[in-house]
Amino acid sequence: MRKLLIAMAIFSLLGSCKNQKKETAPEIEKVETTAVVNHQQTPFKWDAANIYFLLTDRFNNGKTENDINFERKDSTAILRGFLGGDIAGITQKIEEGYFTDLGINAIWFTPVVEQIQGSVDEGTGQTYGYHGYWTKDWTTIDPNFGSKKELGQLVETAHKKGIRILLDVVLNHTGPVTELDPVWPKEWVRTSPQCDFESYEGTTACTLVENLPDILTESDEAVELPDALLAKWKKEGRLSKELDELNRFFERTGYPRAPRFYIIKWLTDYIHEFGVDGFRVDTVKHVNENAWGELRKEADYAFNLWKKKNPEKVFDNQPFYMVGEVYFYGISNGRMYDFGDKKVDYFANGFDALINFELRSDAERDYESVFRKYSYLLHTKFKGKGFLNYISSHDDSSPFDVDRTKPYKSANMLLLAPGASQVYYGDETMRPLKVEGAIGDANLRSPMNWQDLDSLATTKRIHTHWQKLGQFRRNHLAVGMGKHKRLSQKPYVFSRSFTEGEMRDKVVIGLDLPTGKKALSVKGFFGDGTLLYDTYSKQEVVVKNGKVVLDNEYDTALLELKQ
């Protein structure tokens, strides 16, 4: 592990800090260096992961020849049609090292299964399924996004770079009904009533919105495959293959041929075929919780099967990972989600973590109150589980810093908050979250602003800040999983310490520091004579009188033990 603390006993630990009058910072040894520090490989933990979330269609167009399929040429509202982003474009950026340089160790991209062919207007203008959440066929990849071969190449390329892959999966609903996309049989879906969100049943046994057929995930009644799907498979020359695989699945599991089990089979196929490392699960609270436990059981089986078949490609002994979107869930309420008439613990039903909707509002507060709160919750109510923080997302209309005027605070809050971090594409480049003429969530889904990163000095500086913090988080489990302690209020300096068995990691971080010469207290955490390295300024310093002194232009310090 980067900065393993093996023999800390050799350092004399200082006693507790005493109130002292402000004094001039002592002159101590300082070594300017630009050399790369050699570090050991940091073990990966999902609870401290730095996850990059992107809209497949909006991130990067790696293959222009697949931009139009199924005659999806109708005029749409602004930012509501396919724009060309694809699986090949993601792979290209992985190969270029974009994610590695940003400190990313897992990538989650929006669903890439085949989408409905037609377009609909849900009140925000004519829209195609560019976002990936309007499924037509779970068993194949939408040609606008690419192919199964390209998905396999993406996963393999990411794994070679030490990056895990999260597939975004939908079990709750099919795509909307259009002239080109008939409704699934009534044995499979309900088309009414629409959810009122006032109770458990009013959230699960209903359609999320109008014209979004809801899978009967609570049903155990056996159903036949839709005629339209059978005809599609036959036309594509894979009917026998799909039916044979389904027969083997149901024979092995003994599950009834109910709607949810068909879809569970189709979703977990991507695990044992490609070795994807986890699922981000959509619309969790709209599905009976037992279905998620069943999905997790089959996901674990598929992941272990892939590992047995591909031992040379296995990272480590990390199990499959599932993180869920329970809309408006916040960590302050602990593990339970309250429907009003029923409380559900999704962590007891297959999930390792839930997305935390609180940070985008908590980020308005000061660093210490947020970090202290998150550290406490992580090590008490969420012990053995985790949560995924974000400041902006694809369908949250209240992101932190919607005008992108606080990019440094955004980075600091997200990447230094205890828990796992979700970087939404363009957080690191100030991609606009408001687009003239766009309506609703289309504002949040503008194309990645690569041109700004290439040409604007301000964007480059901000991006560099995100890179430095991201790499520090990736390289230190203490950042995301360690216990937090404030060492100094002004300047603001805090420590994080992580211990698991013989594995130990300790770091000190300073934020909003004065430029020029500054003294940072590390008293009681790093002993006098300890050699530290500030990865932000690339300076080596030695602890003297419980302090280190940095002399640089930066207001941020990221201190680790120098190997």
PEQUI-V523179 format. One record per backbone hydrogen bond with DSSP energy under -1.0 kcal/mol. NH is the residue of the N-H (numbers start at 0). CO is the residue of the C=O. Records with the same first field share a line. If there is no record, write none. Layout:
NH->CO, CO
This chain:
3->0
4->503
9->6
10->7
30->539
32->537
47->44
48->45
50->420
51->105
52->422
53->107
57->54
58->54
65->62
66->63
71->68
72->70
76->125
79->76
84->56
85->59
86->144
89->85
90->86
91->87
92->88
93->89
94->90
95->91
96->93
97->92
100->96
101->97
102->99
103->98
104->49
105->49
106->163
107->51
108->165
109->53
113->136, 139
115->133
119->126
126->119
127->79
131->128
135->113
136->113
141->111
144->141
145->141
150->146
151->147
152->148
153->149
154->150
155->151
156->152
157->153
158->154
159->155
161->158
162->157
163->104
165->106
166->277
168->279
173->212
174->134
177->180
187->184
188->184
189->213
194->206
195->201
196->201
202->199
203->199
204->200
205->203
206->192
213->189
214->171
215->187
216->214
218->215
222->256
229->225
230->226
231->227
232->228
233->229
234->230
235->231
236->233
237->232
241->237
242->238
243->239
244->240
245->241
246->242
247->243
248->244
249->245
250->246
251->247
252->248
253->249
257->255
261->257
262->258
263->259
264->260
265->261
266->262
267->263
268->264
269->266
270->267
271->267
272->268
273->269
274->270
276->164
277->164
278->320
279->166
280->322
281->168
283->324
285->282
286->283
290->287
292->288
293->289
294->290
295->291
296->292
297->293
298->294
299->295
300->296
301->297
302->298
303->299
304->300
305->301
306->302
307->303
308->304
309->305
312->309
320->276
322->278
323->352
324->280
328->325
332->329
333->330
336->343
338->341
343->336
347->344
348->345
350->345
351->321
352->321
354->323
355->387
356->328
360->357
361->357
362->358
363->360
364->361
369->365
370->366
371->367
372->368
373->369
374->370
375->371
376->372
377->373
378->374
379->376
381->376
382->379
384->381
385->351
387->353
388->419
399->390
403->400
409->405
410->406
411->407
412->408
413->409
414->410
415->411
418->479
419->386
420->48
421->388
422->50
424->52
426->423
430->425
437->434
441->438
442->439
444->441
447->57
449->447
452->448
453->449
454->450
455->451
459->455
460->456
461->457
462->458
463->459
464->460
465->461
466->462
467->463
468->464
469->465
470->466
471->467
472->468
473->469
474->470
478->475
480->476
481->477
482->496
484->494
486->492
487->492
492->487
493->508
494->484
495->506
496->482
497->504
499->502
502->499
504->497
506->495
507->558
508->493
509->556
510->491
512->554
515->551
517->549
519->547
521->545
524->521
525->521
528->542
529->526
531->540
532->559
533->538
534->557
537->533
538->533
539->30
540->531
542->529
543->546
546->543
547->519
549->517
551->515
556->509
558->507
559->532
561->530
